[in-house]
Every structure is written in structure tokens, then in C-alpha cells.
Amino acid sequence: MLAGFGTGISMIIAIGAQNAFVLRQGIRRESVLPVVAICALSDVVLIASGVAGMGTLVASYPVALTIVAVFGGLFLIGYGVLAAKRAFRPSSMAASGTRVGSTRQAVLTCLGLTWLNPHVYLDTVLILGTIAAAHGTQRWSFAVGATFASILWFIGLGFGARFLTPLFARTAAWRVLDSVIAVTMAVLGVTLLTRV
């Protein structure tokens, strides 16, 4: 279980599309619970699928990953463009007060960033599934540890981000965050498309 926790936390902490989105929602205190729940439950499903052998199935059909990579790359680039627009419109970036997006928009964006991201399948299903398989009869204990790491991470990131609110009371901080998100999304999107 400790091996699963350590492996899971080391893979999930890297900044990516999903983490950047959860951080932004947490700072704004908008739809944090549904976003955290979607991310955590999705990881539970993906980790369980990988440990159950889905990784082998996905590896057998690389065309499926190619299709997901194209859609995921375009989605990430589109989200990057939206983040870049926010960086150039500081009036829409107050840390609290007026809501910028609906819960429905947040849920749909979170689902897209989670399920249209091929890295999620590679990391969570293939890599974690393969590492878990190496633990033989203890593979489900490994999965429990990795799942626990994921749940703790998303809860901490989503609900802990509110402590950054004083920093993000300034427009410049939102500009920097949205600029970093825009670049991250664009780089990830272009990387996915060029690998296809």
C-alpha cells in the first residue's frame, strides 16, 4: 500500500492540465467540490482499470490512443487560448465575489481535461497498471495506496488553494497564473498533436 501511495503521489503532483484547472477553481472557490470529486473518482476508475488489466488492452489498440491524443491536443490548445484571453482581461479575474463560470461549465471542462487527456491513460492506466502487476497478489493493495494518494492530492489542491486567495487578490497574480496555464496547456496540446 505504501508503494502504491508513493508511486501515485509522485505521478500526480506534476503540473498538468487537470492540476492547473483544480488549482484555479480552488483559488476562485468555484465549484471546488464537484471538480475535486470528478478528479478523484476518475482516478479511482482509471487506477482500478489499470490494475484489472485494462492497460494491456489499451496498449493492444494504439489507434484508440491516437484518436484520444488528437481530440485531447485540440481541447488543451483551446483551453490554453481561453486562459490567454483571461490573462489579457484582468477585469474578469477577481479572486472572490462575482462568479465567472457555472458549475455546469466547470464540470464539463473538468471532464474534458480528465478524460480527453491521453497522459491520464498512459500514467494512470498503463504505467500504474504495469507497476501494480509487478506486485503480484499485492497489486490491489498497491491500487488502494495509489487511489488514496490521488484522493488526498485533489482534496488538498482544491480546498487548500483558498489559502492563496490573499496573493490572488492582485490582478498581476491572476495574469501570471493564467499565463502559466495558457503556456502549459498549449505545450501539452502541441506535444500531443506532434506525437500523433
N, C-alpha and C positions, 0 to 999 in steps of 0.2 A: 504494500500500500504506500509506503514512504517513497519507493522508487517511482511509482506512478505519479505521486504528488510532485516530486522533484522534476520529473520529465515534463509533466503537464504545465507546471508553472513556468518552466524555462522556455517552453514553446509559445505560451500565450502572452507573455509580458512584452514581447517585441511589438513596437508600434506598427499598427497597420490600419486598414480602413475601418474595421469594426471597433478597435480600441479608440481610435480618434473620434468616432461618432459617439461612443458611450461617454467619453470624457466631455465632449461638447454638450451633450444633453445633461450630464451631471452638473456642469458649471451653471447652465441655464436653469436647472431644476425643472426641466420639461420632460414629461413622460418617462421619468427615470425608471420607475418600477416595471412598466411593460418592456422597455428596452433591455433592462438587465435580465428580466425573465426570459425574453426571447433568446438572448445570447447564451445564457446558462442552460436552458432546456435544449437548445440546438446542439450545444456541445455534448450534453448527455446523450442525445440521439446519435450524434456522429461518433463519439468515442465508443459507445456500445456497438455500433455498426462495424467499426474498425476491428474491435476485439472479436466480434462474432464472425469475422471473415469477409466483410464487405470490401476491405482493402484489396484482397485478391481479385474479387470480381471487377472492381473499378480498374485495376491495373490490366485486366484482360481486355478491356474495351477503351483504348485510348481515344477513340473518336468522341466518346461522351465527354471526356475532359477537355478536348479541343473545342467542342461546342460551348461548354460552360466557360472556357477561357475567353472566347470571342465575346460572348454576352457580358461576362464579368468585366473584361477590359473596357468595353464601351460604357458600361454602367459606372465604373470607377472614374473614368475620364469625365463623364457627365457630372458626377458628384463633385469632382475637382473643380470644374468650371463654376458650379454653384458656390463653392467655398471661396473661389477667387472673386466672384461678384460680391459676396458678403464682405470680403476684406476691403473692397473699394467703396462700400456703402456703410460707413461707421454709424450712421443714424439708426441702423436696424440691429445694433449689437449691444443693447443694454443687458447687463447680467441678470437683472430681475425686472419684474414689472410686466409689461405687455408681452403676451405670448407671441412668438414668431410663427410657430407651426402647430398644427393639430396633432392629437395623439395618433390619428389615422396615418398622417404623413410620416410621423416618427416610426411607427410600427412597420409601414411599407418600406421605408428606407432601411431600417434595421434588418428586415427580412432579406432585402436585396443585397446588402453588404455582407450578410452571413451566407446565404445560400447560392449567390451568384459568384462567389469568390472561390476559384479553384484552389487557392492556397489552403483554404479550410479543409478541403477534401484531401489534399496532399499531406498536410500536417496532422490533422486530427484522425482521418480515416486510415490513410496508408502508413504514415510513419509511426503514429502511436499504436495502430493495429499490429504492425510488424514487431515493434518493441514489446508489446504485450504478449504476442505469440511466443517470444523467446522466454517468457516466464512460465511457460507450460501450464501446469494446473493452477498456478497463482495468477493467471492472466486477468481474472475477474477482480481480484484484489488490486492489481495494478490499475485496472479501469476505474475502480472506486476511488483510488488515490488521485488519478488524473481528473476525474469528474469533480471531486472535492476542491482541487486546486482551481479549476475553471470557475466554479460557483463562487468561491471566495474572492477570486480576482475581479469578476464582474460586479459583485456587490461592493467591494472596496473601491473600485474605479468609479462606478456610477454614483454611489452615495457619498464617497469620500471627496469627490470633486468639488462639492459645495464649499469646502474649506479654502478653495482657491478663489471664491467669489470676491473678496476684497481686492485681489490682484486684478480680476477681470471687471472691476468697476470702471477701469480706464479703457477708453476706446483703443488705445495703442496695443493693449494686451490682446484684445479680440482680433485686431489686424494681424498680429503675429501668429496667433493660434490658427486663424482661418487661412493665412498664407502657408503655414506649415502643412495644414490639412490638404490644401489645394495641391501643393507640390507632391505630397505623399501619395495622394490619390492618382494624380497624373502619372507619376513614375510607375506606380504599381500597374495602372491600366495599360500604359505603353509597353511595359515589360511583358505583361500577359499577351498582348497582341503580337509583339515581335517574336515571342517564343512559339506562337502558332505557326 
